Amino acid sequence: MWEHCLKRLEAEIAKNEILLWIRPLEISIDDEHVTLMASNDVVLEKVQSRYLKYILAAIKEVFGQQFSASIKLHQPVAHHPVVENKPQNNHQIPSNLDSRFVFDTFIEGRSNTIALAAALQTAQTPNPEFNPLLLYGSTGLGKTHLLHSIGNEILKNNPDEVVCYLHSEIYVNEMVKAIQQKSMELFKQKYRSVTTLLIDDIQFFARKERTQEEFFHTFNYLLEGQKRVIITCDRYPKEVNGLESRLKSRLGWGIVVPIDPPDYETRVAILKEKAKHLGFTLQDEVAFYIAKQLNSNIRELEGALSTLKANAFFTGKKIDLDYTKQILKELFKVNHQIVSVENIQKVTAQYYNVKLSELLGKSRKRSIVRPRQLAMFLAKDLTDKSYPEIGELFGGRDHTTVLHAYKKVAELLGENNDLNEDKQKIVNKLTE
């Protein structure tokens, strides 16, 4: 009957949301009350605030009007596979997990809430409903942290699991070595014997046909065996030029979740937490100042803190606002040049040899429209500006115009090598 409820909910809630938030819930029926059990606080809060009223309506319709419903937190019992069914040679596979990266040290914000919830569900559910899980977003936003957190959580709940994390470049290098040493069967067996495979930066497989071929079969083998596969990519997989269409299709079998740059409040929280781990307390005004200056990714925030700590250690100075401004002024200057929408507009106009006034104007000439759309795309990709804010900076355009430009360029980048080259050259000029 619960399946009938889920089917009924499709009239009110998107299937993707049901798959992520509602289907993994465990249920218990006692007399005329249905108890929903969430595996973590993130899911509990989300379902309670957004979906519970729809679930209750579906339960009343399917079970009867006299039924009520509530949700509570539930820690699932660790799943221990039968020893005889354990994969062979698992002792030969290192997990490669970094114990520093766990869910407790991951700072949640609006930019990563869904990604965190999906990661927690995957880690805490023996047979997650969405498999594979693919997390995508720019460099330094926490994708790798979540990969390691998933692996560490799985092993904490069940040490008998065979978990393996690796960067896609390592996978490629190992495969090349296996080909050279004529040991491909051992290579295949190694990665097909895991119960959880965590692959970082799948975009590195682009244009490596034989690697994609082998990974495709390993990927299918693991999914058919109901093993977890979690993957990260620096962009939406369909935008990666050089990935085979069938692999792109397989990557979308489960659920694909973006991680966006952290918002201001999250950046402040990250700075204070990272400073604590580095052994010092960051004053609020210093955290607010750095968060305002650096808005691209978490690695920049970590780099700024490390620079501050090192300089303070060698000079014996106190890390206050004035000292922070003095030590990090060059870093902030470079960063502002990189992420400024105005600078993106200027460099794009120069690259395409068009006037800045034309780029920001109303011209519908193709020679102007495409550079304008690419500049809008880069503004959204390289800064934390919203679509409405970018529209304002492009001659007061509506946010829907910017959204259309972003989607159009993203589509073209997946099929147009010339545009990809243009984009990369402009980014290189911005980061020189």
N, C-alpha and C positions, 0 to 999 in steps of 0.2 A: 504493500500500500504506500510505502514511502516513495517508491519509484513513481507512483501515480501523482504524488505531491510534487515531485521534481518536474514531472511532465507538465503539470498544471502551472508551475511557476514560470515556465518558458513564455507564457503570455504576458508576464509582468517584468521579467528580468532577463537580460541578455544571457545566452548560453555560456559564454565565456566566463561571466561572473558566477553563474551557478556552478560551473566546473571548478572555479578557484575557491569560492567561499562557502558554498552550501553543500555540494555533493560529498566532500570529505567529512562532514559532521557525522558523529556517531549518534544514534537515537536509542532511547529507552522509553517504553510505553508502560505506564502503571495506572491501572483503572482507566480514567478518562483524561489523562495528562501525558503529553509527549515532552520528554526532556531531550534537548539537543546538547551535545557535548563537543566543545571546541578544543582543539589540541594546544592552543596558545592564546595569550592575551590579545594579540593583534586581531585574530579571527573573531574572538569573543566580542570585542568592541565593535568591529565592523558589522557583524551579523546583527548584533543587538540594536545598533543605531540605525541601520539602513534596511535590513531585510526581514527582521523578525515579524513585522506586521503582515508582510506578504506570505511568509511561511505559515503564520497562524491562520490566515484566510484559507490557504490551500489545505491545511490540516482539517479545518472545520468542514470544508467541502468534501474531502475524501473520507475522513474518519467519522465525521458527525459533528453537528453544531455544538454538542455538549463538551467537546474536547477543548482543552487549553494547552498552552505551550510555554516553555521557558528555555533559557540557555545557560549553561554553566561551563566552567573550565574543567577539562579532563585530561589527565596525563596518561597517554596510552601505555599499556604494558609492553615492555620490550619484547620484540619478536626474535626467537632463537631458532634458526633452521636446524633440521635434523642433521646430525654429523655426517651420515652416509651421503647426504646430498650436497655436501660442500664441494665447491669447485676444486679441481685438481691443481696441485702446484701453487696454491695461493700463498705459500710461504715465500715464494720467489718474487712476489710483487710488493714493492714498497708502496706505502700509502702516499708518501711525499707531502703529507699534510703539515701545515704550520700551526702549531698549538696556540699561537698568539691570536689567531683569527677564530673567534667564536661569536655566537649570537649576542652574548652579554656585552661585548665590546663594540658592537655595531650600532651606530647612532641612527635612530629612525627619524625621518622627516617626511614631509609631504611628497618629496621627490622620489622616495624609495619604499613607501609603505607597502605597495602591492608586491614589489619584488621581495621584500622581507617576508611577507605573509606566504608567498608561494614557496620561498626557500624553507621556511619553517614547516609548512605542510609536507613538503617533499622529504625533509629530514626525519619528521616524527611519525610519518605514516608508512607502515611496511610496504603497502602496495598503493602508492599515490595514484589518484584518479587521472592526473595530468602527467604524462610521461611521453616524450622528454620535456624537461623544463629548459627554456632558453632565455637567458638574461642578456639584454643588449643596451649599450650606451657608450658614451665617449670614455677615453682613458681617465683613470683616477677617480672613478665614482663609487667604487666599492664592490664591483662585480667579483673580483678575486677573493675579497674578504668573505663574501657570501658563499662562494664555492667551498672554501676551506671550512667555513662554519657548518655547512651541510655535512661535509665529510666527518668533521669532529663530533657533531651531534649524533650521527648514525653510529659511530664507533663507541660513543659513550653509552648509548642505549643497548648496543649489541656488539661486543668486541669480536664476535665470530664473523661479522660481515667482512667482505673483501672489497675495500674501498681504495680507489686509485685516482689521484689528482695528477694531471700533467698539462703543461702548455702544449699547444698544437705543434709548435716548432720542434719540441722534443719528440713528439709522435712521428713527425716527418723524418727527423734525423735517425731515429731508431729503425724506421722502416727502410731507409736507404742502406743502413748498416746490415740489416737482415737480408736485403737483396744481394749485397756484396758477398756476404758470408753464406749465402744459400741456406738461410735459416728462417724462411718466411713462415713455415708451419709453427715454429716456436713463438714467433712474433704474434701470429693470429691467436694461438692458444693463450698467450699471456693476457691479452686484452679482452678475450671472450670468456675468461674464467673469473672476471670480477663480478661483484653484485652491485656495485655502484661505480660508474665512470664519470669523472669530472674533467671536462676538457675546456681549457681556457683559450680565448682568442681564436675561434674557428676560422676567422677571415684569413688566417695564415695559410689555409688549405687552397686558397684561390690559385687557379692555373696549375695546380699540381694534380694532374689527372689520375695518376696511378694511386696516389695517396687517398684521393677522394673515393676511388673505386674500392679500395680495401676498407676504408672507414665506413663506407656505405653498408658493406656486408656485415661488418662488426656491429654497427649501429642497429641494423635489423635483427641480428642474432640476439643482442641483449634485450631489445624491446620485446621480441617474441618470447623470451624467457622471463619476462616481467622483471627485468633488472632496471635499476634507476640509471638514467643518463641525464646529466646536467651540463649545459654548454653555455659559454659566453661568447659574445661577438661585439665588435665596436660599433656596429650599426644594424639596422633591421636586415636580416639575412638576405632577403630578396634584392637588397641594394648592393650586395657584394658582387662586383663584377669578377667573373672567373670561377664562381661556384656552380657546379652542375645543377640543372633545374630539378633533377630527381632528388638531389641531396637537400636543396632548398625546400622542396615539398615535404620531405621526411622531417626536417627540422621544425616544421609547423604542425606536426601531428599532435603534439601535446599542447603546451601553452607558451606563448612568447610574451615576455614582460619587459618593458623599458625601465631603465634607471636614468633619471634626469639629474642635471647639476643641482646640488643642494641649495635650498633657499637661504635667506639671510639668517633666520633663527636657527636653522640646522647647522649652518657654518659656525655660528657662535658656540653652539653646544659641542660640535666636533673639536673646535679649538681648545675649549676648556678641558674636555676629556683627554685629548692627546697630550696637553701640557701636563696633566696629572700623571700620565704614564711616563712622561719624560722626567718627572721628579720635581716639578715646580707648579705653583699656583699662578694662574694667569688672571690679572686684574680684569674686571668686567669691561672697563673703558678700553683696554688694550684689545680684548677679544672682539669687541664691537668694531673697533677701528680696522683691525686686520680683516674681519669678515666683510666689511664694506669695500675694502680695497681689492680683495681677491675673491672672485665669484665664479671661477671656472671649474675647479675640481678639488678633491680632497688632498691629493698629493701636493698641490701648491701650498695648502694650509700647513701640511706637515713639514714641508721644506722651510717655510717661513719660521715655524716654531724652532726647528733644529738650528737654523741660522741665529735666531735670537739667543737660544740657550748657549750655543758655542761662544758667541761674542761676549755674553755676560760672564761666562765662566773665566775666560782669559783676561777680561778687563776688570772683573770684580764689580761691575756696575749692576744696579737694580733694574729689572725689566719693568719700566713704567712707560707711559704713553710717549713722552719726549724721546726716550732712548729707542723705543720701537720705531718711531718715525725716522730717526737718524739712521739706524742700522738697515732698515728695509726700504729706504727711499728709492734705491736703484731698482730693486725688485718690483716695487709698485709702479715705477715709471715704465718699465718694460711691459709689465702686465697690462697696464692701461693702453699702451700702444697696440698690443695684440688683440684685446677683446673689445676695443672701442668700435661701435657701429659706424661712427664717422670715419674711422681709419679704414674699415672694411670697404666703405663706399668709395673712398679716395683711391685705394689701391686697385679695386676692381675697375674703376673708371680708367685709370692709367693703363692697366693691363689690356683692356679692350680698345684703348685709344678713343674714348668718347668723353664728352664734357660731363663734369659732375652735375651740372644743371640739367643735362639731358637725362642722366641716370635717375635723378630725383623728379623729373618733370612728367609730362603726360604723353610723351611720344609713344606711338604704338608700332614704330618700326621694329622689325625683327632684330636688327643690329643693336637696338637699345633694350628691347624687352628681355632678351635672354640674359645679358649682363645684369640687368636690374633684378631678375628673378634669382640669379645665382648669388648676388649680393645679399638679397633677403634671406636666402637659404643659409649663407654663412653667418649672417647676423644672428639667426636663431640657433645655429649649431655651435658658434664660438662664444656667445655671450649668454647671460641669464635673462635677457630682455624677453618680455612676453610678446605675443603676436600684435596686440594693440599698440604697445610701445614702439615696436619696430615699424608698424604702419605710420605712426606719427613722425618718425624720423625719416621716412621715405615720402615726404611731401604730404603728410596728413591722410594717407590711404587707410581704408577700412581693414580691420584685422583679417577678414575673409580673403582679401587680396593677397596678403602675406601667406596665409595658410595654403592657398592655391599654388602660390609660387614655390613654397617649400615642398609640397607633394609632387609638383611637376618636375622640379629639379631632382628630387630623390628618385623618381621614376626614370628620368633620363640618365642619371649616373649609373644605373644598372645595365644600360645598353649602349651608352655612348662613350667610347674611349677618349675622344677629343675633349668632351666636357669634363671627364675625370681628370685629364691632364691639365686643363685650364684651372680647375678647382685646386689641384695640388700645388700648382705654381703660385697661385694667389695666396694660399695658406703659407707657403714657404716664404713669400715676401713679407707676410704679416709677422712671421716668427724669426726673421733674420736678426 
